Amino acid sequence: MLRTRSPGGIIPAQLYLALDDLSEQYGNHTLRATTRQGFQIHGILKKNLKTVMATIVRNLGSTLGACGDLNRNVMA
């Protein structure tokens, strides 16, 4: 599973479209929105992780700090 982060909840259209394509090509064909304004792609194989992460970064996205014991987006 790979989780993205979206500071301030802003998700560029090109990032959403790239995530949708990645979920179809490398994941299990689902793109899940999270309660912290990010997205999850399930079913990505380890051998494809570098390609998927590079595509996310090229499309104005990030996976840094998206999960774990870290500060997250502030919810109102």
N, CA, C and O atoms as a GROMACS GRO file, in nm:
protein
  304
    1MET      N    1   0.084  -0.117   0.000
    1MET     CA    2   0.000   0.000   0.000
    1MET      C    3   0.089   0.123   0.000
    1MET      O    4   0.189   0.130   0.071
    2LEU      N    5   0.051   0.220  -0.080
    2LEU     CA    6   0.123   0.346  -0.087
    2LEU      C    7   0.024   0.458  -0.056
    2LEU      O    8  -0.086   0.462  -0.110
    3ARG      N    9   0.065   0.549   0.031
    3ARG     CA   10  -0.021   0.660   0.072
    3ARG      C   11   0.044   0.791   0.032
    3ARG      O   12   0.164   0.811   0.050
    4THR      N   13  -0.037   0.882  -0.024
    4THR     CA   14   0.012   1.015  -0.059
    4THR      C   15  -0.028   1.114   0.049
    4THR      O   16  -0.113   1.085   0.134
    5ARG      N   17   0.034   1.230   0.045
    5ARG     CA   18  -0.007   1.338   0.135
    5ARG      C   19  -0.041   1.458   0.050
    5ARG      O   20   0.014   1.478  -0.058
    6SER      N   21  -0.133   1.538   0.100
    6SER     CA   22  -0.179   1.657   0.028
    6SER      C   23  -0.188   1.772   0.127
    6SER      O   24  -0.293   1.794   0.186
    7PRO      N   25  -0.079   1.846   0.146
    7PRO     CA   26  -0.081   1.958   0.242
    7PRO      C   27  -0.194   2.056   0.211
    7PRO      O   28  -0.207   2.103   0.098
    8GLY      N   29  -0.274   2.084   0.312
    8GLY     CA   30  -0.386   2.176   0.294
    8GLY      C   31  -0.502   2.115   0.217
    8GLY      O   32  -0.599   2.184   0.187
    9GLY      N   33  -0.493   1.987   0.184
    9GLY     CA   34  -0.600   1.922   0.110
    9GLY      C   35  -0.605   1.958  -0.038
    9GLY      O   36  -0.704   1.929  -0.105
   10ILE      N   37  -0.501   2.023  -0.088
   10ILE     CA   38  -0.499   2.065  -0.228
   10ILE      C   39  -0.442   1.952  -0.313
   10ILE      O   40  -0.329   1.908  -0.292
   11ILE      N   41  -0.521   1.906  -0.409
   11ILE     CA   42  -0.480   1.797  -0.496
   11ILE      C   43  -0.492   1.844  -0.641
   11ILE      O   44  -0.603   1.858  -0.691
   12PRO      N   45  -0.379   1.868  -0.708
   12PRO     CA   46  -0.385   1.912  -0.848
   12PRO      C   47  -0.454   1.806  -0.936
   12PRO      O   48  -0.442   1.686  -0.911
   13ALA      N   49  -0.524   1.852  -1.038
   13ALA     CA   50  -0.595   1.760  -1.127
   13ALA      C   51  -0.500   1.660  -1.191
   13ALA      O   52  -0.534   1.542  -1.204
   14GLN      N   53  -0.381   1.705  -1.231
   14GLN     CA   54  -0.287   1.612  -1.296
   14GLN      C   55  -0.241   1.504  -1.199
   14GLN      O   56  -0.213   1.392  -1.242
   15LEU      N   57  -0.232   1.535  -1.069
   15LEU     CA   58  -0.195   1.433  -0.971
   15LEU      C   59  -0.306   1.330  -0.956
   15LEU      O   60  -0.280   1.210  -0.954
   16TYR      N   61  -0.430   1.377  -0.947
   16TYR     CA   62  -0.542   1.283  -0.935
   16TYR      C   63  -0.547   1.189  -1.055
   16TYR      O   64  -0.564   1.068  -1.039
   17LEU      N   65  -0.533   1.243  -1.174
   17LEU     CA   66  -0.536   1.160  -1.294
   17LEU      C   67  -0.420   1.061  -1.296
   17LEU      O   68  -0.438   0.946  -1.338
   18ALA      N   69  -0.302   1.104  -1.252
   18ALA     CA   70  -0.186   1.014  -1.246
   18ALA      C   71  -0.210   0.903  -1.144
   18ALA      O   72  -0.178   0.787  -1.171
   19LEU      N   73  -0.266   0.937  -1.028
   19LEU     CA   74  -0.295   0.836  -0.926
   19LEU      C   75  -0.397   0.735  -0.977
   19LEU      O   76  -0.384   0.615  -0.951
   20ASP      N   77  -0.496   0.783  -1.048
   20ASP     CA   78  -0.597   0.693  -1.105
   20ASP      C   79  -0.532   0.596  -1.204
   20ASP      O   80  -0.561   0.476  -1.201
   21ASP      N   81  -0.446   0.647  -1.290
   21ASP     CA   82  -0.375   0.561  -1.385
   21ASP      C   83  -0.284   0.462  -1.314
   21ASP      O   84  -0.278   0.344  -1.352
   22LEU      N   85  -0.212   0.508  -1.211
   22LEU     CA   86  -0.122   0.419  -1.136
   22LEU      C   87  -0.198   0.308  -1.066
   22LEU      O   88  -0.152   0.194  -1.062
   23SER      N   89  -0.315   0.340  -1.011
   23SER     CA   90  -0.393   0.237  -0.942
   23SER      C   91  -0.440   0.130  -1.041
   23SER      O   92  -0.450   0.012  -1.006
   24GLU      N   93  -0.469   0.171  -1.163
   24GLU     CA   94  -0.511   0.075  -1.265
   24GLU      C   95  -0.393  -0.008  -1.316
   24GLU      O   96  -0.406  -0.129  -1.337
   25GLN      N   97  -0.279   0.057  -1.336
   25GLN     CA   98  -0.164  -0.011  -1.396
   25GLN      C   99  -0.084  -0.095  -1.296
   25GLN      O  100  -0.041  -0.205  -1.329
   26TYR      N  101  -0.064  -0.043  -1.174
   26TYR     CA  102   0.024  -0.110  -1.078
   26TYR      C  103  -0.047  -0.159  -0.952
   26TYR      O  104   0.006  -0.244  -0.880
   27GLY      N  105  -0.165  -0.108  -0.923
   27GLY     CA  106  -0.236  -0.144  -0.801
   27GLY      C  107  -0.345  -0.246  -0.828
   27GLY      O  108  -0.343  -0.318  -0.928
   28ASN      N  109  -0.442  -0.250  -0.734
   28ASN     CA  110  -0.553  -0.344  -0.749
   28ASN      C  111  -0.678  -0.276  -0.804
   28ASN      O  112  -0.790  -0.319  -0.777
   29HIS      N  113  -0.658  -0.171  -0.882
   29HIS     CA  114  -0.765  -0.098  -0.953
   29HIS      C  115  -0.855  -0.017  -0.862
   29HIS      O  116  -0.967   0.016  -0.899
   30THR      N  117  -0.807   0.016  -0.741
   30THR     CA  118  -0.884   0.104  -0.652
   30THR      C  119  -0.796   0.219  -0.607
   30THR      O  120  -0.676   0.202  -0.583
   31LEU      N  121  -0.856   0.336  -0.596
   31LEU     CA  122  -0.790   0.455  -0.544
   31LEU      C  123  -0.877   0.502  -0.428
   31LEU      O  124  -0.991   0.542  -0.449
   32ARG      N  125  -0.824   0.498  -0.307
   32ARG     CA  126  -0.904   0.528  -0.188
   32ARG      C  127  -0.867   0.664  -0.130
   32ARG      O  128  -0.750   0.693  -0.107
   33ALA      N  129  -0.968   0.746  -0.107
   33ALA     CA  130  -0.948   0.875  -0.041
   33ALA      C  131  -0.944   0.850   0.110
   33ALA      O  132  -1.024   0.772   0.161
   34THR      N  133  -0.853   0.917   0.180
   34THR     CA  134  -0.840   0.899   0.325
   34THR      C  135  -0.905   1.014   0.400
   34THR      O  136  -0.937   1.118   0.341
   35THR      N  137  -0.923   0.996   0.530
   35THR     CA  138  -0.981   1.102   0.612
   35THR      C  139  -0.885   1.217   0.633
   35THR      O  140  -0.927   1.324   0.676
   36ARG      N  141  -0.758   1.197   0.602
   36ARG     CA  142  -0.657   1.304   0.616
   36ARG      C  143  -0.623   1.368   0.481
   36ARG      O  144  -0.514   1.421   0.463
   37GLN      N  145  -0.716   1.362   0.390
   37GLN     CA  146  -0.705   1.431   0.261
   37GLN      C  147  -0.591   1.379   0.173
   37GLN      O  148  -0.527   1.455   0.102
   38GLY      N  149  -0.568   1.251   0.180
   38GLY     CA  150  -0.468   1.187   0.094
   38GLY      C  151  -0.534   1.076   0.014
   38GLY      O  152  -0.656   1.061   0.014
   39PHE      N  153  -0.451   0.998  -0.052
   39PHE     CA  154  -0.500   0.883  -0.129
   39PHE      C  155  -0.416   0.761  -0.097
   39PHE      O  156  -0.298   0.773  -0.063
   40GLN      N  157  -0.476   0.644  -0.109
   40GLN     CA  158  -0.407   0.517  -0.092
   40GLN      C  159  -0.423   0.434  -0.218
   40GLN      O  160  -0.531   0.427  -0.276
   41ILE      N  161  -0.313   0.372  -0.258
   41ILE     CA  162  -0.317   0.275  -0.368
   41ILE      C  163  -0.273   0.142  -0.309
   41ILE      O  164  -0.160   0.128  -0.262
   42HIS      N  165  -0.362   0.044  -0.312
   42HIS     CA  166  -0.332  -0.088  -0.258
   42HIS      C  167  -0.289  -0.182  -0.370
   42HIS      O  168  -0.328  -0.165  -0.485
   43GLY      N  169  -0.208  -0.280  -0.334
   43GLY     CA  170  -0.170  -0.386  -0.427
   43GLY      C  171  -0.046  -0.357  -0.511
   43GLY      O  172  -0.020  -0.429  -0.607
   44ILE      N  173   0.030  -0.254  -0.477
   44ILE     CA  174   0.151  -0.224  -0.553
   44ILE      C  175   0.262  -0.322  -0.514
   44ILE      O  176   0.290  -0.341  -0.396
   45LEU      N  177   0.322  -0.384  -0.613
   45LEU     CA  178   0.432  -0.476  -0.586
   45LEU      C  179   0.560  -0.399  -0.559
   45LEU      O  180   0.581  -0.289  -0.611
   46LYS      N  181   0.646  -0.457  -0.476
   46LYS     CA  182   0.771  -0.391  -0.438
   46LYS      C  183   0.856  -0.354  -0.560
   46LYS      O  184   0.920  -0.249  -0.560
   47LYS      N  185   0.857  -0.438  -0.661
   47LYS     CA  186   0.939  -0.411  -0.779
   47LYS      C  187   0.891  -0.288  -0.857
   47LYS      O  188   0.967  -0.231  -0.935
   48ASN      N  189   0.766  -0.247  -0.837
   48ASN     CA  190   0.710  -0.131  -0.907
   48ASN      C  191   0.709  -0.004  -0.823
   48ASN      O  192   0.670   0.102  -0.872
   49LEU      N  193   0.750  -0.012  -0.699
   49LEU     CA  194   0.739   0.100  -0.606
   49LEU      C  195   0.818   0.223  -0.652
   49LEU      O  196   0.767   0.335  -0.642
   50LYS      N  197   0.938   0.204  -0.701
   50LYS     CA  198   1.021   0.316  -0.744
   50LYS      C  199   0.955   0.391  -0.861
   50LYS      O  200   0.954   0.514  -0.863
   51THR      N  201   0.902   0.318  -0.955
   51THR     CA  202   0.834   0.379  -1.071
   51THR      C  203   0.711   0.456  -1.027
   51THR      O  204   0.687   0.567  -1.074
   52VAL      N  205   0.632   0.397  -0.939
   52VAL     CA  206   0.509   0.462  -0.892
   52VAL      C  207   0.541   0.589  -0.816
   52VAL      O  208   0.478   0.693  -0.839
   53MET      N  209   0.637   0.584  -0.725
   53MET     CA  210   0.673   0.703  -0.647
   53MET      C  211   0.730   0.812  -0.736
   53MET      O  212   0.700   0.930  -0.715
   54ALA      N  213   0.810   0.777  -0.835
   54ALA     CA  214   0.865   0.877  -0.928
   54ALA      C  215   0.754   0.944  -1.008
   54ALA      O  216   0.760   1.064  -1.033
   55THR      N  217   0.654   0.868  -1.047
   55THR     CA  218   0.542   0.925  -1.122
   55THR      C  219   0.462   1.021  -1.035
   55THR      O  220   0.418   1.126  -1.082
   56ILE      N  221   0.444   0.988  -0.909
   56ILE     CA  222   0.372   1.076  -0.816
   56ILE      C  223   0.447   1.208  -0.800
   56ILE      O  224   0.386   1.315  -0.804
   57VAL      N  225   0.576   1.201  -0.782
   57VAL     CA  226   0.657   1.323  -0.764
   57VAL      C  227   0.655   1.408  -0.891
   57VAL      O  228   0.645   1.531  -0.883
   58ARG      N  229   0.664   1.346  -1.007
   58ARG     CA  230   0.659   1.420  -1.134
   58ARG      C  231   0.526   1.493  -1.154
   58ARG      O  232   0.519   1.590  -1.229
   59ASN      N  233   0.421   1.445  -1.088
   59ASN     CA  234   0.288   1.505  -1.104
   59ASN      C  235   0.248   1.588  -0.982
   59ASN      O  236   0.130   1.599  -0.949
   60LEU      N  237   0.347   1.646  -0.915
   60LEU     CA  238   0.327   1.741  -0.805
   60LEU      C  239   0.274   1.677  -0.677
   60LEU      O  240   0.206   1.744  -0.599
   61GLY      N  241   0.303   1.550  -0.656
   61GLY     CA  242   0.260   1.482  -0.534
   61GLY      C  243   0.377   1.445  -0.446
   61GLY      O  244   0.493   1.468  -0.481
   62SER      N  245   0.346   1.387  -0.330
   62SER     CA  246   0.449   1.345  -0.235
   62SER      C  247   0.398   1.228  -0.153
   62SER      O  248   0.278   1.215  -0.127
   63THR      N  249   0.492   1.144  -0.111
   63THR     CA  250   0.460   1.036  -0.019
   63THR      C  251   0.534   1.055   0.113
   63THR      O  252   0.514   0.978   0.207
   64LEU      N  253   0.619   1.157   0.122
   64LEU     CA  254   0.696   1.181   0.244
   64LEU      C  255   0.604   1.227   0.356
   64LEU      O  256   0.526   1.321   0.339
   65GLY      N  257   0.613   1.162   0.470
   65GLY     CA  258   0.533   1.201   0.585
   65GLY      C  259   0.385   1.169   0.570
   65GLY      O  260   0.302   1.231   0.637
   66ALA      N  261   0.351   1.075   0.484
   66ALA     CA  262   0.210   1.044   0.461
   66ALA      C  263   0.154   0.945   0.562
   66ALA      O  264   0.032   0.933   0.575
   67CYS      N  265   0.241   0.874   0.635
   67CYS     CA  266   0.191   0.780   0.734
   67CYS      C  267   0.297   0.760   0.842
   67CYS      O  268   0.411   0.804   0.828
   68GLY      N  269   0.258   0.694   0.947
   68GLY     CA  270   0.350   0.671   1.057
   68GLY      C  271   0.330   0.771   1.169
   68GLY      O  272   0.231   0.844   1.172
   69ASP      N  273   0.424   0.774   1.262
   69ASP     CA  274   0.416   0.860   1.380
   69ASP      C  275   0.471   0.999   1.346
   69ASP      O  276   0.578   1.037   1.392
   70LEU      N  277   0.396   1.073   1.266
   70LEU     CA  278   0.438   1.204   1.216
   70LEU      C  279   0.324   1.303   1.229
   70LEU      O  280   0.209   1.265   1.254
   71ASN      N  281   0.356   1.431   1.212
   71ASN     CA  282   0.250   1.532   1.205
   71ASN      C  283   0.170   1.511   1.078
   71ASN      O  284   0.225   1.477   0.973
   72ARG      N  285   0.040   1.531   1.087
   72ARG     CA  286  -0.048   1.512   0.973
   72ARG      C  287  -0.122   1.641   0.942
   72ARG      O  288  -0.104   1.741   1.012
   73ASN      N  289  -0.204   1.640   0.839
   73ASN     CA  290  -0.287   1.755   0.806
   73ASN      C  291  -0.377   1.790   0.924
   73ASN      O  292  -0.427   1.701   0.992
   74VAL      N  293  -0.397   1.918   0.946
   74VAL     CA  294  -0.488   1.964   1.051
   74VAL      C  295  -0.630   1.960   0.995
   74VAL      O  296  -0.657   2.012   0.887
   75MET      N  297  -0.719   1.900   1.069
   75MET     CA  298  -0.858   1.890   1.027
   75MET      C  299  -0.941   1.989   1.108
   75MET      O  300  -0.925   1.997   1.230
   76ALA      N  301  -1.028   2.063   1.044
   76ALA     CA  302  -1.113   2.161   1.114
   76ALA      C  303  -1.241   2.096   1.161
   76ALA      O  304  -1.325   2.163   1.222
   0.00000   0.00000   0.00000
